[in-house]
Amino acid sequence: MGRKERFQKRKKLQAKFKNTIIEDKVDDKLVQEFLASEVDKQSVNEVFARNEEIYNFKVDLAVSNTEAKAFLEQFRHEFNQAKFQQLVSDCKKDIINSIVTPFGLGKIVAAYDKAGGNVDTIHNVRDGVYATQKAKDAYDNRGEYNTHEYHQHNKYIEVNRKNSELKKQGKLDDYMTGKKIDPHGKSDLDHVVSAKEIHDDAGRILAGIDGTDLANRETNLKATSRTNNRSKKADTIDEFLKRKDKNLKKLDVLKSKKNLSLQEQNELRKLEELSQIDNEKAKQVDKKARDAYENEVSKTYYTSKEFAQDTIKTGVSEGAKMGLQQAMGLVIVEFFGALFDEILDIYHHGFSNGFDNDKFFNILKERLKRIAQKLQEKWKDVAIAFKDGALSGFISNLVTTMINMFVTTAKRVVRIIREGLFSLFRAVKLLLFPPEGMTYEEAMHEAKKLLATGIIISLGVLAEEYIDKIVRTTVVLEPFADTLTAVFVGAITGLTVTMVVYYIDKRKNDKEMVKALISDTNQKFEKLDILFGELELIKV
């Protein structure tokens, strides 16, 4: 008799005794007679003999190495098969997600990206890259440079008067040579950072600082000889010194001549005076003046109300776009996932008895309802996706703005920052706020997968430009270049994400398999406990 038959027989016995009524009142006399009576051992043995299969609890616990090996191989096969099925499912989902979100909706959002980001920065405007028309118009309308306005400023006149007194006392230093200026020599008050450079500086205009005030700070007004000042003109110190060193090559030639023309004599005098310049001292003074200038421009603009408002306003806008991208992406991915499930079900079980059957539209209606129901059940996930996307979008806009304070980002880099930071944001969120029941080790493992996904998507964005160019070289495909590129790059990226994530998971599969084996064994022991309990009930 097999296990199934024995189990069914026990169930019948349980059912037989289930409705047995036990009297509440006990006849003491009958109980005493029963206890005093002799046991009919023969009858008891006959009962056990007839029901040997029920009362025989002997179990062979011996397990051979072959049996253990076969069991583990079978368990490993089933475990890996389940992982493979999960891989196929994830692959489908990741491909759809990559096509729809970063390379579908993400590309639509990227159409509004700007080189240099959404907020004007001093670095960008100096390179001619503007985020707003207002800032560009302010620069275009700065007006022509007027030397009189800069050299007749009250601060310029005040410093020049002080220097004249020091010069008479023989205490005025030439900032280019480091020597005292001859009280009887000709000297000028030089704008170390030239007034013309300051007037035309887009960064200064963006900060909204008056050029004449900024040019005539004491740190930017230094005395030097008239020859040196007028040779420098409006050049930077580096440009001037480079030109000066090149011209000094003529000095030895002129000195070697015996008879010099008046023009050559003037040139020789000028070169001899230029040769007294100490390049390092001149550069040190220039650096100090330029640092003070840059600090004032940066501090004024980056602490301004306008910069803060622009950053917050564009951050909210980017957050909304990124949130909508992630929410819509999740809805579309879930829709296609549910749709594919229905298509597979139709393939396996058929649609209806025929397309002319009246039931066809009813069945179609029911399937569409099921898809809608699945989407409705995801509303919390959609809300979370929007929130996460909005926060990461706001942060990515802030990061992009900070980067553009030093380096101008290309449009595609702006998109990489946005997509990459979303993966980083989710990874950090997972580590800081892991789901209930998830250990730190498991959270770290999942965070690695999110970071890997972000890196792969960023590489996909970089490759997208080159793929797009290749597709556009084919005349037939050129009209469909955007769609084909999104599908192709999205599919490749999705496959790569899945394979990389699978590889990361594979490294911890052994631990998971042991845990699964222990869990499976515990479940089987629990079933045995229940079974033995049922047997004890039957014996009673």
Contacts in CASP RR format, 6 or more apart in sequence:
PFRMAT RR
TARGET T0000
AUTHOR 0000-0000-0000
METHOD contacts of the structure
MODEL  1
MGRKERFQKRKKLQAKFKNTIIEDKVDDKLVQEFLASEVDKQSVNEVFAR
NEEIYNFKVDLAVSNTEAKAFLEQFRHEFNQAKFQQLVSDCKKDIINSIV
TPFGLGKIVAAYDKAGGNVDTIHNVRDGVYATQKAKDAYDNRGEYNTHEY
HQHNKYIEVNRKNSELKKQGKLDDYMTGKKIDPHGKSDLDHVVSAKEIHD
DAGRILAGIDGTDLANRETNLKATSRTNNRSKKADTIDEFLKRKDKNLKK
LDVLKSKKNLSLQEQNELRKLEELSQIDNEKAKQVDKKARDAYENEVSKT
YYTSKEFAQDTIKTGVSEGAKMGLQQAMGLVIVEFFGALFDEILDIYHHG
FSNGFDNDKFFNILKERLKRIAQKLQEKWKDVAIAFKDGALSGFISNLVT
TMINMFVTTAKRVVRIIREGLFSLFRAVKLLLFPPEGMTYEEAMHEAKKL
LATGIIISLGVLAEEYIDKIVRTTVVLEPFADTLTAVFVGAITGLTVTMV
VYYIDKRKNDKEMVKALISDTNQKFEKLDILFGELELIKV
1 9 0 8 1.000
1 53 0 8 1.000
6 53 0 8 1.000
6 54 0 8 1.000
9 53 0 8 1.000
9 54 0 8 1.000
10 54 0 8 1.000
10 534 0 8 1.000
10 535 0 8 1.000
10 538 0 8 1.000
13 54 0 8 1.000
13 538 0 8 1.000
14 534 0 8 1.000
14 537 0 8 1.000
14 538 0 8 1.000
48 55 0 8 1.000
54 535 0 8 1.000
54 538 0 8 1.000
54 539 0 8 1.000
55 539 0 8 1.000
57 535 0 8 1.000
75 513 0 8 1.000
75 517 0 8 1.000
75 520 0 8 1.000
76 513 0 8 1.000
79 509 0 8 1.000
79 512 0 8 1.000
79 513 0 8 1.000
79 516 0 8 1.000
80 509 0 8 1.000
83 505 0 8 1.000
83 509 0 8 1.000
87 498 0 8 1.000
87 502 0 8 1.000
90 498 0 8 1.000
90 501 0 8 1.000
90 502 0 8 1.000
91 494 0 8 1.000
91 495 0 8 1.000
91 498 0 8 1.000
92 337 0 8 1.000
92 340 0 8 1.000
93 333 0 8 1.000
93 337 0 8 1.000
94 494 0 8 1.000
94 495 0 8 1.000
94 497 0 8 1.000
94 498 0 8 1.000
94 501 0 8 1.000
95 490 0 8 1.000
95 491 0 8 1.000
95 494 0 8 1.000
95 495 0 8 1.000
95 498 0 8 1.000
96 332 0 8 1.000
96 333 0 8 1.000
96 336 0 8 1.000
96 337 0 8 1.000
97 329 0 8 1.000
97 333 0 8 1.000
97 494 0 8 1.000
98 457 0 8 1.000
98 490 0 8 1.000
98 491 0 8 1.000
98 493 0 8 1.000
98 494 0 8 1.000
98 497 0 8 1.000
99 486 0 8 1.000
99 487 0 8 1.000
99 490 0 8 1.000
99 491 0 8 1.000
99 494 0 8 1.000
100 329 0 8 1.000
100 332 0 8 1.000
100 333 0 8 1.000
100 336 0 8 1.000
101 325 0 8 1.000
101 326 0 8 1.000
101 329 0 8 1.000
101 333 0 8 1.000
102 419 0 8 1.000
102 457 0 8 1.000
102 461 0 8 1.000
102 490 0 8 1.000
102 493 0 8 1.000
103 460 0 8 1.000
103 464 0 8 1.000
103 485 0 8 1.000
103 486 0 8 1.000
103 487 0 8 1.000
103 489 0 8 1.000
103 490 0 8 1.000
103 493 0 8 1.000
104 486 0 8 1.000
105 325 0 8 1.000
105 328 0 8 1.000
105 329 0 8 1.000
105 332 0 8 1.000
106 325 0 8 1.000
106 415 0 8 1.000
106 419 0 8 1.000
107 482 0 8 1.000
107 486 0 8 1.000
109 321 0 8 1.000
109 322 0 8 1.000
109 325 0 8 1.000
109 418 0 8 1.000
110 411 0 8 1.000
110 412 0 8 1.000
110 414 0 8 1.000
110 415 0 8 1.000
112 321 0 8 1.000
113 411 0 8 1.000
113 414 0 8 1.000
113 415 0 8 1.000
114 131 0 8 1.000
114 411 0 8 1.000
114 414 0 8 1.000
115 129 0 8 1.000
115 408 0 8 1.000
115 409 0 8 1.000
115 410 0 8 1.000
115 411 0 8 1.000
115 414 0 8 1.000
116 124 0 8 1.000
116 129 0 8 1.000
116 131 0 8 1.000
116 400 0 8 1.000
116 404 0 8 1.000
116 408 0 8 1.000
116 409 0 8 1.000
116 410 0 8 1.000
116 411 0 8 1.000
116 414 0 8 1.000
117 124 0 8 1.000
117 131 0 8 1.000
117 397 0 8 1.000
117 400 0 8 1.000
117 401 0 8 1.000
117 404 0 8 1.000
117 409 0 8 1.000
117 414 0 8 1.000
118 131 0 8 1.000
118 310 0 8 1.000
118 314 0 8 1.000
118 315 0 8 1.000
118 317 0 8 1.000
118 318 0 8 1.000
118 397 0 8 1.000
118 400 0 8 1.000
118 401 0 8 1.000
119 131 0 8 1.000
119 307 0 8 1.000
119 310 0 8 1.000
119 311 0 8 1.000
119 314 0 8 1.000
119 397 0 8 1.000
119 401 0 8 1.000
119 404 0 8 1.000
120 130 0 8 1.000
120 131 0 8 1.000
120 132 0 8 1.000
120 135 0 8 1.000
120 206 0 8 1.000
120 310 0 8 1.000
121 401 0 8 1.000
121 404 0 8 1.000
121 405 0 8 1.000
122 202 0 8 1.000
122 203 0 8 1.000
122 206 0 8 1.000
122 207 0 8 1.000
122 297 0 8 1.000
122 298 0 8 1.000
122 301 0 8 1.000
122 405 0 8 1.000
123 404 0 8 1.000
123 405 0 8 1.000
123 406 0 8 1.000
123 407 0 8 1.000
123 408 0 8 1.000
124 130 0 8 1.000
124 131 0 8 1.000
124 404 0 8 1.000
124 408 0 8 1.000
125 135 0 8 1.000
125 139 0 8 1.000
125 202 0 8 1.000
125 203 0 8 1.000
125 205 0 8 1.000
125 206 0 8 1.000
126 201 0 8 1.000
126 202 0 8 1.000
126 203 0 8 1.000
127 408 0 8 1.000
128 202 0 8 1.000
129 408 0 8 1.000
130 136 0 8 1.000
130 139 0 8 1.000
131 310 0 8 1.000
132 310 0 8 1.000
135 206 0 8 1.000
138 205 0 8 1.000
138 206 0 8 1.000
138 208 0 8 1.000
139 202 0 8 1.000
139 205 0 8 1.000
139 206 0 8 1.000
142 199 0 8 1.000
142 200 0 8 1.000
142 205 0 8 1.000
145 195 0 8 1.000
145 196 0 8 1.000
145 199 0 8 1.000
145 200 0 8 1.000
147 195 0 8 1.000
147 196 0 8 1.000
149 212 0 8 1.000
150 156 0 8 1.000
150 191 0 8 1.000
150 195 0 8 1.000
150 199 0 8 1.000
150 211 0 8 1.000
150 212 0 8 1.000
150 215 0 8 1.000
150 216 0 8 1.000
151 195 0 8 1.000
153 212 0 8 1.000
153 213 0 8 1.000
153 215 0 8 1.000
153 216 0 8 1.000
155 213 0 8 1.000
155 216 0 8 1.000
155 217 0 8 1.000
155 218 0 8 1.000
155 221 0 8 1.000
156 189 0 8 1.000
156 216 0 8 1.000
156 221 0 8 1.000
159 189 0 8 1.000
159 216 0 8 1.000
159 218 0 8 1.000
159 221 0 8 1.000
160 189 0 8 1.000
160 221 0 8 1.000
163 172 0 8 1.000
163 187 0 8 1.000
163 189 0 8 1.000
163 223 0 8 1.000
166 172 0 8 1.000
167 181 0 8 1.000
167 183 0 8 1.000
167 187 0 8 1.000
167 223 0 8 1.000
168 183 0 8 1.000
169 183 0 8 1.000
170 180 0 8 1.000
170 181 0 8 1.000
170 183 0 8 1.000
171 180 0 8 1.000
172 180 0 8 1.000
172 181 0 8 1.000
172 187 0 8 1.000
172 223 0 8 1.000
173 179 0 8 1.000
173 180 0 8 1.000
173 181 0 8 1.000
173 223 0 8 1.000
174 180 0 8 1.000
174 181 0 8 1.000
174 187 0 8 1.000
174 223 0 8 1.000
174 224 0 8 1.000
174 225 0 8 1.000
174 228 0 8 1.000
175 190 0 8 1.000
175 192 0 8 1.000
175 222 0 8 1.000
175 223 0 8 1.000
175 224 0 8 1.000
175 281 0 8 1.000
175 282 0 8 1.000
175 285 0 8 1.000
176 224 0 8 1.000
176 225 0 8 1.000
176 228 0 8 1.000
176 277 0 8 1.000
176 278 0 8 1.000
176 281 0 8 1.000
176 282 0 8 1.000
176 285 0 8 1.000
177 224 0 8 1.000
177 225 0 8 1.000
177 228 0 8 1.000
177 276 0 8 1.000
177 277 0 8 1.000
177 278 0 8 1.000
177 281 0 8 1.000
178 278 0 8 1.000
178 281 0 8 1.000
179 276 0 8 1.000
181 187 0 8 1.000
181 223 0 8 1.000
181 224 0 8 1.000
181 225 0 8 1.000
185 225 0 8 1.000
186 225 0 8 1.000
186 226 0 8 1.000
186 227 0 8 1.000
187 223 0 8 1.000
187 224 0 8 1.000
187 225 0 8 1.000
187 226 0 8 1.000
187 229 0 8 1.000
188 223 0 8 1.000
188 224 0 8 1.000
188 225 0 8 1.000
188 226 0 8 1.000
188 229 0 8 1.000
188 230 0 8 1.000
189 221 0 8 1.000
189 222 0 8 1.000
189 223 0 8 1.000
190 221 0 8 1.000
190 222 0 8 1.000
190 223 0 8 1.000
190 224 0 8 1.000
190 228 0 8 1.000
190 229 0 8 1.000
190 232 0 8 1.000
191 198 0 8 1.000
191 215 0 8 1.000
191 216 0 8 1.000
191 220 0 8 1.000
191 221 0 8 1.000
192 219 0 8 1.000
192 220 0 8 1.000
192 221 0 8 1.000
192 222 0 8 1.000
192 237 0 8 1.000
192 285 0 8 1.000
192 286 0 8 1.000
192 289 0 8 1.000
192 290 0 8 1.000
193 215 0 8 1.000
193 220 0 8 1.000
193 236 0 8 1.000
193 286 0 8 1.000
193 289 0 8 1.000
193 290 0 8 1.000
193 293 0 8 1.000
194 232 0 8 1.000
194 233 0 8 1.000
194 234 0 8 1.000
194 235 0 8 1.000
194 236 0 8 1.000
195 212 0 8 1.000
195 215 0 8 1.000
195 234 0 8 1.000
196 234 0 8 1.000
197 234 0 8 1.000
197 236 0 8 1.000
198 204 0 8 1.000
198 211 0 8 1.000
198 214 0 8 1.000
198 215 0 8 1.000
198 293 0 8 1.000
199 211 0 8 1.000
199 215 0 8 1.000
201 297 0 8 1.000
203 297 0 8 1.000
203 301 0 8 1.000
204 211 0 8 1.000
204 214 0 8 1.000
204 297 0 8 1.000
206 301 0 8 1.000
207 297 0 8 1.000
207 298 0 8 1.000
207 300 0 8 1.000
207 301 0 8 1.000
207 304 0 8 1.000
208 300 0 8 1.000
208 301 0 8 1.000
209 296 0 8 1.000
209 297 0 8 1.000
209 300 0 8 1.000
214 220 0 8 1.000
214 293 0 8 1.000
214 296 0 8 1.000
214 297 0 8 1.000
217 292 0 8 1.000
217 293 0 8 1.000
217 296 0 8 1.000
219 288 0 8 1.000
219 289 0 8 1.000
219 292 0 8 1.000
219 293 0 8 1.000
220 289 0 8 1.000
220 292 0 8 1.000
220 293 0 8 1.000
222 285 0 8 1.000
222 289 0 8 1.000
225 273 0 8 1.000
227 270 0 8 1.000
227 273 0 8 1.000
227 274 0 8 1.000
228 273 0 8 1.000
228 274 0 8 1.000
228 277 0 8 1.000
231 240 0 8 1.000
231 244 0 8 1.000
231 270 0 8 1.000
231 274 0 8 1.000
232 240 0 8 1.000
233 240 0 8 1.000
235 243 0 8 1.000
236 286 0 8 1.000
237 282 0 8 1.000
237 283 0 8 1.000
237 286 0 8 1.000
238 283 0 8 1.000
241 277 0 8 1.000
241 279 0 8 1.000
241 282 0 8 1.000
241 283 0 8 1.000
244 274 0 8 1.000
244 277 0 8 1.000
245 279 0 8 1.000
247 271 0 8 1.000
247 274 0 8 1.000
248 271 0 8 1.000
248 274 0 8 1.000
248 275 0 8 1.000
250 267 0 8 1.000
250 271 0 8 1.000
251 268 0 8 1.000
251 271 0 8 1.000
251 272 0 8 1.000
251 275 0 8 1.000
254 260 0 8 1.000
254 264 0 8 1.000
254 267 0 8 1.000
254 268 0 8 1.000
254 271 0 8 1.000
255 268 0 8 1.000
257 264 0 8 1.000
260 268 0 8 1.000
301 307 0 8 1.000
302 405 0 8 1.000
311 397 0 8 1.000
311 398 0 8 1.000
311 401 0 8 1.000
314 397 0 8 1.000
314 401 0 8 1.000
315 393 0 8 1.000
315 394 0 8 1.000
315 397 0 8 1.000
315 398 0 8 1.000
316 394 0 8 1.000
317 397 0 8 1.000
318 393 0 8 1.000
318 394 0 8 1.000
318 396 0 8 1.000
318 397 0 8 1.000
318 418 0 8 1.000
319 389 0 8 1.000
319 390 0 8 1.000
319 391 0 8 1.000
319 392 0 8 1.000
319 393 0 8 1.000
319 394 0 8 1.000
319 397 0 8 1.000
320 390 0 8 1.000
321 393 0 8 1.000
322 389 0 8 1.000
322 390 0 8 1.000
322 392 0 8 1.000
322 393 0 8 1.000
322 396 0 8 1.000
322 418 0 8 1.000
322 422 0 8 1.000
323 385 0 8 1.000
323 386 0 8 1.000
323 387 0 8 1.000
323 388 0 8 1.000
323 389 0 8 1.000
323 390 0 8 1.000
323 393 0 8 1.000
324 386 0 8 1.000
325 389 0 8 1.000
326 385 0 8 1.000
326 386 0 8 1.000
326 388 0 8 1.000
326 389 0 8 1.000
326 422 0 8 1.000
327 382 0 8 1.000
327 383 0 8 1.000
327 385 0 8 1.000
327 386 0 8 1.000
327 389 0 8 1.000
329 385 0 8 1.000
330 378 0 8 1.000
330 381 0 8 1.000
330 382 0 8 1.000
330 385 0 8 1.000
331 375 0 8 1.000
331 378 0 8 1.000
331 382 0 8 1.000
334 374 0 8 1.000
334 375 0 8 1.000
334 378 0 8 1.000
335 371 0 8 1.000
335 375 0 8 1.000
338 370 0 8 1.000
338 371 0 8 1.000
338 374 0 8 1.000
338 375 0 8 1.000
339 371 0 8 1.000
342 367 0 8 1.000
342 370 0 8 1.000
342 371 0 8 1.000
346 367 0 8 1.000
351 360 0 8 1.000
351 363 0 8 1.000
351 364 0 8 1.000
352 359 0 8 1.000
352 360 0 8 1.000
352 363 0 8 1.000
353 359 0 8 1.000
354 360 0 8 1.000
388 422 0 8 1.000
388 425 0 8 1.000
388 426 0 8 1.000
388 429 0 8 1.000
389 422 0 8 1.000
389 425 0 8 1.000
391 425 0 8 1.000
392 418 0 8 1.000
392 421 0 8 1.000
392 422 0 8 1.000
392 424 0 8 1.000
392 425 0 8 1.000
392 426 0 8 1.000
393 418 0 8 1.000
393 421 0 8 1.000
393 422 0 8 1.000
395 421 0 8 1.000
395 425 0 8 1.000
396 417 0 8 1.000
396 418 0 8 1.000
396 420 0 8 1.000
396 421 0 8 1.000
396 422 0 8 1.000
399 417 0 8 1.000
399 421 0 8 1.000
400 409 0 8 1.000
400 414 0 8 1.000
400 417 0 8 1.000
400 418 0 8 1.000
403 409 0 8 1.000
403 417 0 8 1.000
409 417 0 8 1.000
412 461 0 8 1.000
412 462 0 8 1.000
412 464 0 8 1.000
412 465 0 8 1.000
415 461 0 8 1.000
416 458 0 8 1.000
416 461 0 8 1.000
416 462 0 8 1.000
419 454 0 8 1.000
419 457 0 8 1.000
419 458 0 8 1.000
419 461 0 8 1.000
420 454 0 8 1.000
420 455 0 8 1.000
420 457 0 8 1.000
420 458 0 8 1.000
422 454 0 8 1.000
423 450 0 8 1.000
423 451 0 8 1.000
423 453 0 8 1.000
423 454 0 8 1.000
423 455 0 8 1.000
423 457 0 8 1.000
424 450 0 8 1.000
424 451 0 8 1.000
424 454 0 8 1.000
426 450 0 8 1.000
427 447 0 8 1.000
427 448 0 8 1.000
427 450 0 8 1.000
427 451 0 8 1.000
428 447 0 8 1.000
430 443 0 8 1.000
430 446 0 8 1.000
430 447 0 8 1.000
430 450 0 8 1.000
431 440 0 8 1.000
431 443 0 8 1.000
431 444 0 8 1.000
431 447 0 8 1.000
434 440 0 8 1.000
434 442 0 8 1.000
434 443 0 8 1.000
438 446 0 8 1.000
445 504 0 8 1.000
445 508 0 8 1.000
448 504 0 8 1.000
449 500 0 8 1.000
449 501 0 8 1.000
449 504 0 8 1.000
449 505 0 8 1.000
452 497 0 8 1.000
452 500 0 8 1.000
452 501 0 8 1.000
452 504 0 8 1.000
453 497 0 8 1.000
453 500 0 8 1.000
453 501 0 8 1.000
456 493 0 8 1.000
456 494 0 8 1.000
456 496 0 8 1.000
456 497 0 8 1.000
456 500 0 8 1.000
457 493 0 8 1.000
457 497 0 8 1.000
459 493 0 8 1.000
460 489 0 8 1.000
460 490 0 8 1.000
460 492 0 8 1.000
460 493 0 8 1.000
463 489 0 8 1.000
464 485 0 8 1.000
464 489 0 8 1.000
467 485 0 8 1.000
467 488 0 8 1.000
467 489 0 8 1.000
468 481 0 8 1.000
468 482 0 8 1.000
468 485 0 8 1.000
471 477 0 8 1.000
471 478 0 8 1.000
471 481 0 8 1.000
471 484 0 8 1.000
471 485 0 8 1.000
471 488 0 8 1.000
472 478 0 8 1.000
472 481 0 8 1.000
477 484 0 8 1.000
END
